[in-house]
């Protein structure tokens, strides 16, 4: 029970941060999507992780070197995919709004981001936990599909109102009511983002060798959850590389880089920097939770993280007015999706209870995926 608490509590923190991250795009006045995305992700992937690793993990650079080029390159590429996911999500979010964009992205991210780690560690999971986990993930995907269906209903209602010439007041107007081709461009962007964003969890899962190298650098030191921090570094480098190449290039071509120094941009800068901290909190606590959950950490933990983040994003969508004017049918569908997600959380928590705990004692460091370290007697 203690392990479940230590695992799920930081994941809840990560989910709240992940669900709230997109809110910055609703608050910008001077910054474009490129400005806010680049600055917030830069803060989340460069200065904050460097400070954290330098403070908590002396010798982390040696661990990176010891892991070897191939291991780092693999995680870097997953991070690059994650960066592409962040870019396509930013644009899709601005077209579709927080609730619908999140439901499309997160359904795919659950299927790939949780499914592939489960297959990778299939032999380490008992049969009962395997079956329950698959059922829980399927239920999660059903919940996200219902949330997406609710967004589709909302879009159709907005299109019908637009065709009828209905003039919405500020009290009934949704923040965004995209119609026709623009709507489907937003859907495509979010679908692409769902596939690419799964790279965040896959990169973390495949970085187990880098974490093991960290424990070898500091033998006998009870690193425990701190060793998971080094997993993120090559992935962060890949992510910021993608944003620098694409978002940075767009800012140079469009001249929007000038927004960083434009009069009145200090407010937007402060929001983006604070959202960078929020983005950092959407990942590091997840890694800590996955460590304590053990073998199923990157499967159950990722699914709960993404599903709960969808509930947070949907709640914020109501707060920002995206569902103003939506029919009761659309809202009931959304509520049904949220209820299914909650049921899925219970199923996944039960699946986690069926799996063997794999949290090492102090001085017996091993990665959350169950790969033995040289100190492990297995």
ChimeraX attribute file (.defattr): number of C-alpha atoms within 10 A of each C-alpha:
attribute: neighborCount
match mode: 1-to-1
recipient: residues
	/A:1	7
	/A:2	7
	/A:3	16
	/A:4	16
	/A:5	13
	/A:6	16
	/A:7	23
	/A:8	24
	/A:9	15
	/A:10	24
	/A:11	29
	/A:12	21
	/A:13	20
	/A:14	28
	/A:15	28
	/A:16	22
	/A:17	23
	/A:18	23
	/A:19	27
	/A:20	23
	/A:21	24
	/A:22	23
	/A:23	18
	/A:24	18
	/A:25	22
	/A:26	13
	/A:27	13
	/A:28	18
	/A:29	11
	/A:30	19
	/A:31	22
	/A:32	15
	/A:33	19
	/A:34	20
	/A:35	23
	/A:36	26
	/A:37	24
	/A:38	23
	/A:39	20
	/A:40	24
	/A:41	24
	/A:42	22
	/A:43	21
	/A:44	25
	/A:45	23
	/A:46	14
	/A:47	10
	/A:48	15
	/A:49	19
	/A:50	16
	/A:51	11
	/A:52	13
	/A:53	18
	/A:54	13
	/A:55	9
	/A:56	14
	/A:57	20
	/A:58	13
	/A:59	13
	/A:60	25
	/A:61	15
	/A:62	13
	/A:63	22
	/A:64	22
	/A:65	14
	/A:66	18
	/A:67	18
	/A:68	13
	/A:69	10
	/A:70	9
	/A:71	18
	/A:72	24
	/A:73	14
	/A:74	18
	/A:75	29
	/A:76	24
	/A:77	19
	/A:78	27
	/A:79	32
	/A:80	27
	/A:81	24
	/A:82	29
	/A:83	29
	/A:84	26
	/A:85	27
	/A:86	23
	/A:87	26
	/A:88	21
	/A:89	31
	/A:90	21
	/A:91	21
	/A:92	29
	/A:93	26
	/A:94	18
	/A:95	23
	/A:96	29
	/A:97	29
	/A:98	31
	/A:99	26
	/A:100	30
	/A:101	31
	/A:102	31
	/A:103	32
	/A:104	28
	/A:105	31
	/A:106	31
	/A:107	28
	/A:108	23
	/A:109	27
	/A:110	29
	/A:111	19
	/A:112	21
	/A:113	28
	/A:114	28
	/A:115	20
	/A:116	18
	/A:117	23
	/A:118	22
	/A:119	13
	/A:120	12
	/A:121	16
	/A:122	14
	/A:123	10
	/A:124	17
	/A:125	19
	/A:126	13
	/A:127	13
	/A:128	11
	/A:129	19
	/A:130	21
	/A:131	12
	/A:132	18
	/A:133	29
	/A:134	19
	/A:135	16
	/A:136	25
	/A:137	26
	/A:138	16
	/A:139	21
	/A:140	31
	/A:141	26
	/A:142	17
	/A:143	28
	/A:144	30
	/A:145	20
	/A:146	24
	/A:147	32
	/A:148	24
	/A:149	19
	/A:150	26
	/A:151	26
	/A:152	16
	/A:153	18
	/A:154	25
	/A:155	22
	/A:156	17
	/A:157	18
	/A:158	22
	/A:159	17
	/A:160	12
	/A:161	14
	/A:162	14
	/A:163	9
	/A:164	9
	/A:165	9
	/A:166	11
	/A:167	10
	/A:168	13
	/A:169	9
	/A:170	10
	/A:171	9
	/A:172	14
	/A:173	17
	/A:174	21
	/A:175	19
	/A:176	17
	/A:177	21
	/A:178	20
	/A:179	18
	/A:180	10
	/A:181	9
	/A:182	14
	/A:183	16
	/A:184	15
	/A:185	16
	/A:186	23
	/A:187	21
	/A:188	17
	/A:189	23
	/A:190	32
	/A:191	24
	/A:192	18
	/A:193	30
	/A:194	29
	/A:195	22
	/A:196	27
	/A:197	31
	/A:198	26
	/A:199	27
	/A:200	25
	/A:201	29
	/A:202	23
	/A:203	27
	/A:204	27
	/A:205	26
	/A:206	19
	/A:207	26
	/A:208	24
	/A:209	22
	/A:210	30
	/A:211	28
	/A:212	25
	/A:213	22
	/A:214	30
	/A:215	26
	/A:216	18
	/A:217	18
	/A:218	18
	/A:219	15
	/A:220	13
	/A:221	13
	/A:222	16
	/A:223	19
	/A:224	20
	/A:225	19
	/A:226	18
	/A:227	27
	/A:228	26
	/A:229	23
	/A:230	26
	/A:231	26
	/A:232	26
	/A:233	26
	/A:234	25
	/A:235	31
	/A:236	26
	/A:237	19
	/A:238	27
	/A:239	28
	/A:240	25
	/A:241	19
	/A:242	23
	/A:243	25
	/A:244	16
	/A:245	10
	/A:246	17
	/A:247	22
	/A:248	18
	/A:249	14
	/A:250	16
	/A:251	19
	/A:252	12
	/A:253	10
	/A:254	10
	/A:255	10
	/A:256	18
	/A:257	19
	/A:258	14
	/A:259	19
	/A:260	17
	/A:261	10
	/A:262	12
	/A:263	9
	/A:264	12
	/A:265	16
	/A:266	14
	/A:267	13
	/A:268	22
	/A:269	21
	/A:270	12
	/A:271	18
	/A:272	27
	/A:273	18
	/A:274	18
	/A:275	25
	/A:276	25
	/A:277	18
	/A:278	22
	/A:279	23
	/A:280	22
	/A:281	21
	/A:282	26
	/A:283	25
	/A:284	21
	/A:285	24
	/A:286	26
	/A:287	30
	/A:288	25
	/A:289	30
	/A:290	30
	/A:291	30
	/A:292	27
	/A:293	29
	/A:294	27
	/A:295	27
	/A:296	32
	/A:297	27
	/A:298	29
	/A:299	31
	/A:300	30
	/A:301	30
	/A:302	27
	/A:303	28
	/A:304	28
	/A:305	29
	/A:306	29
	/A:307	30
	/A:308	25
	/A:309	27
	/A:310	32
	/A:311	26
	/A:312	20
	/A:313	28
	/A:314	26
	/A:315	17
	/A:316	18
	/A:317	22
	/A:318	15
	/A:319	11
	/A:320	16
	/A:321	17
	/A:322	25
	/A:323	24
	/A:324	17
	/A:325	16
	/A:326	20
	/A:327	13
	/A:328	10
	/A:329	12
	/A:330	21
	/A:331	17
	/A:332	14
	/A:333	20
	/A:334	25
	/A:335	17
	/A:336	16
	/A:337	26
	/A:338	22
	/A:339	15
	/A:340	19
	/A:341	27
	/A:342	18
	/A:343	16
	/A:344	25
	/A:345	23
	/A:346	13
	/A:347	21
	/A:348	26
	/A:349	19
	/A:350	16
	/A:351	22
	/A:352	25
	/A:353	15
	/A:354	17
	/A:355	20
	/A:356	15
	/A:357	17
	/A:358	20
	/A:359	21
	/A:360	19
	/A:361	10
	/A:362	11
	/A:363	15
	/A:364	20
	/A:365	28
	/A:366	26
	/A:367	28
	/A:368	29
	/A:369	25
	/A:370	18
	/A:371	17
	/A:372	15
	/A:373	18
	/A:374	14
	/A:375	14
	/A:376	11
	/A:377	7
	/A:378	7
